């Protein structure tokens, strides 16, 4: 990596002269004076490249990384095993330097990677069509809502309170600026209440958004939810954990119209929050309303296999005000990681990972409740995450675990104030019995 080379005083003066300005202050004169910093930045004296590299490494070492400590924190981002083949593929220059494949004749590798990714997303979700990926799971949920509004010509979206709070915040932001109504449906004991859904849904409802496993890790009664939703001619949008699909029924099998989710679990590291990728797939009837691009397979004039951009709504570029979506790009490198991960794992590997998550999470639940200090917050079937309540303050528990070299669970009262002293724990296939037992001992020792 090349060191940063700043501009000289002469360089800055030459630029200002070309702009017809006498000073840097003139360049930024439109910034209100009350928010202008009027003192030097407190960053210390200038350091050499060697010194700054050492400083940054020492600062980075203060982070509690999942590479060093066993991680029991989930809530939307998960510490799954990543095969070495994934890192190898995404580090190849033809992929990580590739730009948007506007010219298919010279972008066959990129287009094939996207096509294979789409095919695998369709396979695990049981849906007909997938696009080339979205920014993240939250934007995927919002785009699915736009699809539903456009398809049904209705303007009301019902979202269960058990959906990831970050997804719901993004959904409210997206829909609010378009003037669509978002109705948050209160949960019942950690799940979507069927009677409350019956009471909330009406002829103005475009879609119902439900997550399964939901934010608390609970497997929702999606079969009955689907029956209610389609009885009112609305669409069902399912948010899913892709790893869970190695074990649970797919959205397609459950009658969903659109399936979305966060693809970080598929071969993408935690990376302190991103970049991630959102996947979205739907039934064939909704193909024309899909945001972004869809890559398809074709044949060249010699009969050879080829790939092209099959569908990309032109309104996204030339008539943006008429577009149902303005997402025109995708997370191609992250989608490639997901594609290689799924190819490396295969059906049996994905199922084994899902089964290990399930059994190890249930082992931790048994050990925690056996201590007498914790009880299950919700009595419902779960996949790899579960919530426990007790008298221990979550912040105190988290600090105690970090002192033992363990990254603990998620304090649910941050998003659900009523769930005081309730912690969400996640167990992936990476966790060993020794790590789980160490977590239990550490929590048991907190007074």
N, C-alpha and C positions, 0 to 999 in steps of 0.2 A: 504494500500500500504506500502511495506517495505521501510525503508529509504535506501539511497545509502550508501554502505559500501566500501570505497576505499581500495586498497591494501596498505600494509605497506612497508617501505623501505626494510625490510627483504624479503617480498614476491617478490618485484621487483628484488632484487639481486639474489634470487634463480632462477627466470625465466631467467635472463641474463646469469647466470652460466650454466644453461642447454642448452642455445643457443650458448654457447662458446663466449659470448660477455662481454666486460668489462664495458660498459656504455650504457645509453639510446641513446647518440649521435651516437654510432656505429650502433645501430639498425636502425636509420634513415639516415644513411650516403648517401643513394642513392638520397636523396632530395637535389636539387641544393642549394648551400649555399646562393645565392642571394635572395631566397624566404623564408629562415628560419627566424622565429621571434627571435630576439636577446634581447628581454626585457621581463620582467614578464607581464602576462596578467593583464590588468587594470580592475580587478573585485572586488577590495576592500578586506577588511579583511574577514576571515572565519566567518560564521554565524551558529547558531544552527538550528536545524530542524524547530523549532517554528518560529524563526526569518526569515528564508528563505521562509517559507510558507506565512507569512504576506507580505513579500516583493513582492513575485510573484503575490499574490492577488491584491496588490495595483497597480502593473504594468498592470495586466489584466484589471483592472477597467478603464484604460485609453482608451481602445478600445470602439468604438461606435458600440455596438452590436445590431443586428436586434431583439434580445430578449427584448431590452429596448426601442429602437427608431423605429418609423414607417419607413420602408425601401422602397424607390422608385427606387432602383438601381437593374438593371437586367443584360443585356449583357451577358447572358450565365449561370448565377447562380441565383436562384429565391427563394424568401421568401414565400413559400406556407405553409398552415396549415398542421400539422402532427398529425394524431390521436394518442391518448395515447397507443392504441393497438400496434402500430408500435414499439415504444420504449420498450414496455414490451417484445415483441417477440425477438428483436435483443439483449436484455440484458440477455436472457436465456443462461446458460453456455454451453448447448449442441450445440448451434449454434455459439457463439462467440469464443469458444475454438476449434471448429471442424477444422480438417485439410482436405486436398484434398481427396475426397472419392475414393481412389484407390481400396478399398475392398468394393464392393457394399453390400455384405451380412451384414456388420456391419455399413453401412452408409446410411441406408434407409431414415432416417429423412432428412439428408442433400440433398440427391438425389431427394427426393420428393419436397423439397422446391425449388430446381433448376428447376425441371420439371414444377411445377405450375407457376413459374416465366416465363419460356419460353412460356408456353401456354397463359399467359396473354399478353405478349409482342406481340405474334402473333395475338391475338384478337384485340388489339388496333391499330396495324399497318396494319392489313389486309394482312399480309404476311404468307407464308407457314411454314417457319422454323426460329427458333431463337436459338442462342447459350446461354451459361450459363452466359454471360455478358463479358464486356471488361473493361479496366482500366478507360476510360472516353470517352466522345463523340468525342474528337479530334482523339484519337487513333482508334476509331471506323470508322471514315471517312477514315483514312489512310488504315486500313485493308480492307475496302470496295473497295478502289481503287486497292489494290493488287488483290483482288478477280476478279475485272473486267479485269485487265491486263492478269491474268492467264486464264480467261474464253475466252477472245476474241483473245488472242495472238497478241494484239496491245499494243503500249507503250506510248500512249498519253492520258493524263487526262485533261479535261477542267473543271475549277472550277470558279464559278461566284464570282465576287468581293463582292457580297452581303452575302457571307458565312462568318460566324464568323472568324475574323482575326486570332485568336489563332488556329482554326482548319486548316486554310490555312498555317500557319507557320509550324505546325506539319506535315501536308501533304508534304510540300516542303522538310522537313528534311528526312522523310521516303523515299520519291520517289527519292530524289537526290542521296542517297547512293546506290540505285538499278539501277541508270542510266535511269530512266523513265522521260518523259517530262511532266511538269505541265504547262498548259497555263492558266493564270489568265485573265478572261474575264471582261472587264470594264463594270460597271453598267450604267443604264440610269434612272435618276430620282429615285434612290433607289431600282430599280428592275433589273432583268436579261433581257437584250435587246434581243428580238427574232431574229431580223435581224443580230445582232452581233453574236448570236449563230449559225445562218445559215452560216455565213461567216467563223467562226472558226472551225466548225466541218468538218471532212473529213474521209477518209477510214482508217486513222491511229488512230482514236480516240477510245479508249477503253470505256470511260465513261464520262458522264457529271455530275458534282456534283452541286446540287442546294439545297438551304435551304428555307423551308417555314413552318411557318413564318420566314423571313430571319433575319439577324442581326439587321435590323432597325424595326423589328416587322411586316413588310409588308407581306401580303399573296401573294405569287408569282403566275403567270399564268402557273401553272405546267402542265395543260392539253395540252397546245400548246408546251411547252418545251418537254414533253414526245413524242409528235408527231414528232418533229424535230429529237430528239435523236434516236428513233427507226427506223425512215426513213433511217438513216445511219448505222443501225445494231450495234449501240453502246448501252451501258447499262445506265440506269438512276439511280443515287444514290441520294436519298432524305434524307436530314437532317431535323428532325422534333422535335418540342417541344411536349413531350408526353401528357401534359395537354391539349394542343390545339386539340388533337385528340378526346376529348370528344365533340367537336363542329364541327370541320372541317372534310373533307373527308380524309380517311386514305391513306397512300402511296400505298397500294394495290389497292384501288379503282382508284387511279390516274395513275396506270400503272407502278409504280416504280419497278425496279428489286431488289434493295437493299435499306433498310431503316435503318438509324442509328440516334443516338441522345444521349443527356446527360440525364441520368435517375435521376439526383439529385432532380428534381422536384417531384419525386415519393417517398415521405416519408423520404428523406434524408435531414438533416439540412445543412445550409450553411457552418458551421464549418470553417470559414475563408479560404475556398478554397479547402477543401477535407478531407478525401477521398470521391470520387464520383464513379459513374459507367457509363460505356458506354453500350448502347444496340445496337444490330445489328440483323436484320432479313432479309430474302431473299426469293426468289421464290424457289420452289422445284428443279428446274433445276440447281441451284447453290449450293445445299446442300453440295456436296463433297468438295467445295472450302471454306467452312465456317471455320474461325479460331477458335481456342480453342476447347471446348468440347460441345457436345450435349447430354443431358440426355433423355432417353426414358422410356416408360412404358412397362412392360411385365407381365407375369404370372409365379408364381413359380410352383413346381411340384404338389402342392395341389390346384392349380387354384387361389391362392390368388394374389392380386395386388402387383407388385414389380417394382423397378426402377433400371436401369443400365446405365452405360456410353455407349450410343449407338454409338457415333462417336467421335473419337479423333485421328487425323492423326498421325501415328507413326513416320513419318518423322520429326515431331516437336522434337522428343527425340533422335532418333538414326541416322538420316541423315539430319541434320539441313540445310545443303547447298542446299538440294533439296526441302525443305519445302516452301510452298507459304506464310506461316506465322510461326513465332516462339512464338506466344503467347500461353502459355500452361495453364495458371492459369486464375482465374476470381475473380471478386469482390463479393464473395458469401454473405457476411453479408449485403452489400449495396443492393444486388439483393433481399435478403430476405426482407429488409425494403420496397423495391418497390413492392414486391409480397403482403405483408401484407397491404400496403397502398391501392393497387388496389382492394384487396378483401374487405377491409373495406369501401371503397368509392363506389364500384360497378359502373354499367353503369350510373345510375341516378346521383350519387354523383360526378363522374368525369365530367359529362355534366354540372352539376350545378356550379362546381368550374370554369369550362371554361367559362360559360356564365357570371359569376360574374366578372371574369378577363376582359372579353370583354367590358361589360357595364361600369364598373368602370374606365377602361382606357379611354373610350370615354367621360365619364363625365369629367375627368381631362383635356382631350384635349380641350373640350368646354370651361371650366373655364379658362384655360391658354390663349387661343387665344382671349377670351373675354376681357382680361386685356389690349390688344393692345400692350403689350410688347413682345409677342411671336407670331410666325406664324408657321404653319406646314412646316417642311423641305421638305416633300414629300407628294404629293397629291395622296395617294393610300390607299386601305383598309388595316387595321392592326388588330392584335389580342389583345395583352396586353402590347405591347411596341410601342412607337412612338417617333419620333424626332422632336424637335422644335428649331427654330433659332430665334435670337434676338440680341440686342446690349449688353446684359449682359455677362461678361466673365464667363465661366463655373466654373473656380476655385473660383471666388468670390461668385458665386451662391451656390456652395457646402459648402463653409465656413459659409455663412450666414444661410444656412439651418441647419448645425450642431449646430450652436449657438441656434437655436430654437428647438433642439432635434429631428431633422429629417435627415435621410440619403438620400441624393439627387440622381440625375441621373448621367449618364455616359457621359464624355466629348468625343464626337466622333472625335474631331480633333487629338486625340492620335493615332488613326489608319487611319483616313481619313483627311489629312491636309487641303484639300479643304473645309471641313465642319467646318470652324471656327465659334466659338460661337454657336455651335449646340449641344444640349444635348438630350440624349436618356433617357426617363422616362419609368418606368415599374410599372404597377399596378396589384397586385394579389388579390385574393379573401379575403385576410386578411385585406386589407386596408378599413377603414371606411370613410363615407362621411366627418366626422369631421376632420379626418387626411388629407384627400385630400384638403378640404377647408383651413386648416392650412398651407399646402404647398403653395397653391396659394397666400394666404395673405403674407406669408414670401417672396415669389419671387416678388410680386407686390410692396413690400416696399423697394426693393433694388434700389438704385439710380445709 
